[in-house]
Amino acid sequence: MSDTPVLQGNTKKQRYESLVAALYQDVFRYAFWICKNKALAEDLVQETFLRAWRSLESLQNDKAAKAWLFTILRRENARLYERYRPELVDIEGQTIAESGENEPDNKMDRELLHNAINRLDSDYREPLLLQVIGGFSGKEIAEILDLNNNTVMTRLFRARSKLKLEFGLDPDTSDENETDEAK
């Protein structure tokens, strides 16, 4: 994590404003990855920062601010689905418009990767997203998810291996193939 203090200022308002300015984009990016909906991500981020404002005094260490906000965000998302009851719609006779035929390859690749990550079990997906999107180390992820560091590292390894298999790469030999091709 960054060594730059994010809670600058003497008043609660100044400290909060510096926290939002420093970490809003990271929190929004993680929220969007979790829920895959911009409007919902904005709502989650807003609720996250509201809860952060209410308990700003409990944040003792500036270096823990990002992890603290990510934890609040994950809990807010869980609360949302505790009370969420989807409306069932009869899809008989509905048609799905085909889209994306004319999109660039890299957007399609990004979508394929995004879908592959979303198909991972949450035990593997959450640590991977915290590492890739949040930029957290294994130790920090372990603290956020309340897990052992070795468990986190194993889950990260398995998540990457599952993604390699999903894309037809052999997780054990993909590095060897790359070095053979470089020779």
C-alpha angles and dihedrals in degrees: 000000000000120000090211111108112243098190103071124163140053101257128062090243093053092047091048094048091051090049092052093045092050101043110022096100094049092048092047093048091052092046091051091051091051099049104021091217123103097209093047091046090053090051092049092049091048091051090045093055091044090056089045090054092051093052102028090125090064092063102095101170125048090208090061095053097098094048090045092053093046089052091051089048094051091050092048090052090050091049090052091057094043089066098028115109110180118223110240116228126192106241095190108127094012118131126210115218114227112237138166098052093123098041121119117264094245092058089050091049090049090050092049090051091046091051092046091052091048091053091058116101111263089247088067101028098056098054091043093052092046089053099042102034101026098037093225124156122237091259092051091048089051090055093046094049094036093237137130113271091236090053090053093049091049092049091049091051092048092046091053090045092051090050091050090051090047089058095044097258121134104237092209099048105028092097091049091051091052092053092046090053091049091057 
